Amino acid sequence: MHLPHGFGLAHQALQRRHGAVARRLPWDKIARRYFFESDVLFRLGALRAVVVDVPMKAVYGDEHSSLSVRRALFEFAWKHARNTLKRVVYRYYLRDFNFASLELVLGSVLAAGGGCFGLARWWAGSRAGVTSTSGTVMLAALPVLLGVQLLLGFLAYDMQSQPRNVLHRRLEPPQ
């Protein structure tokens, strides 16, 4: 397999240092250009690998970057959104269905349903010149509040479920 220069060097370095983990990565699906590092982190997260940040100095020569910030902004936003959706579907619906899976679905339905109901009633009332009753307001507000609470519970669970089991022996900390 022929790899672009920077991609090949990174792939070889990962194979030498962390061969057991690197062999489990789907290298044919990993981005080849500026999104490479983010995509590797996404794939390592899918493996539930513990990732350690290793500080290193950046060395630049006379190179000029061909990175277009405008183009990369939209490309990165799209790819991060895609990877986030994949991560949620894989982790909470394909591999493991748990209470957080229910929180996400119920929270989204309640928040969206309450918001749509409230907007529809507000729109109809404003067109007719009628003020909504407190009961109508609460019929809209209660599902929104409950939905937001369930979504916050999902986010709390997601942030707490970071991987803790090391897949490869730990490297010595940098000196």
Sequence and secondary structure as in RCSB ss.txt:
>XXXX:A:sequence
MHLPHGFGLAHQALQRRHGAVARRLPWDKIARRYFFESDVLFRLGALRAVVVDVPMKAVYGDEHSSLSVRRALFE
FAWKHARNTLKRVVYRYYLRDFNFASLELVLGSVLAAGGGCFGLARWWAGSRAGVTSTSGTVMLAALPVLLGVQL
LLGFLAYDMQSQPRNVLHRRLEPPQ
>XXXX:A:secstr
    HHHHHHHHHHHHHSHHHHTTS GGGS  STTHHHHHHHHHHHTT             S      HHHHHHH
HHHHHHHHHHHHHHIIIIIS   HHHHHHHHHHHHHHHHHHHHHHHHHHHHHHT    HHHHHHHHHHHHHHHHH
HHHHHHHHHH    S SS       
